[in-house]
Amino acid sequence: HRRRLWRQQGVDIPDAAPIGQWLPTRAVDGLVGVGGRVELFDPDAARVAVRPSRSRRLISQEDLHPRSIPIIGCNKSVRRAALEEIGGFDEAMGPGSPAGAVAEDQDDLSRLTAGGRHVIYAPEVLVRHDHQRSSRDDLTPIRRGYARGRGAFYWKHGRVGGRRIRKVAYQEARSLLIRLVRRSGQPGPIRMAWWLASGAVAYARASRASAPRSRPQA
């Protein structure tokens, strides 16, 4: 599992190609992480897992909405010391996890920025993402993983003083209920609700069954 490889040097997980010099051009005091622009490697691929914004900014807690993450893992670098401070990656919060949850970037960034550490989005830091997905069948597992990831994230961060996260979870649940009444939207609201709930339950079970994991930062 690639979430276990961060302590090893020289690990290569090539699904994105850096363009030019992969370094931000301006320094930020206290910087512990940087991410940047993500464009498609194949212009015919589905337009998912991209971040085309050209606006440089410091990432705050308010930027970290579970359905819109400003920095994603294929173009993200974090200082090892900062990862150690927050307890490393949560292996139950990413691809290959028991929950099938895909919310590792949201989880990492939430714990990093909660402690007052500085993470920036720098558009000059560019990669082209070769995710090799184009059809509807290709995208369904992604949507399922993201929904399960949100469920796991709501469970983990909403229980520990996460009033803002509980509010977001409520808003998504309310939106699904409205869609159910109106019978509109894709994927169907019942299926989406099931994915969210199954992610939360699977994460809760995995957390109880394993050693203590990384905790949300107050």
Disulfide bonds with the S-S distance in Angstrom:
none
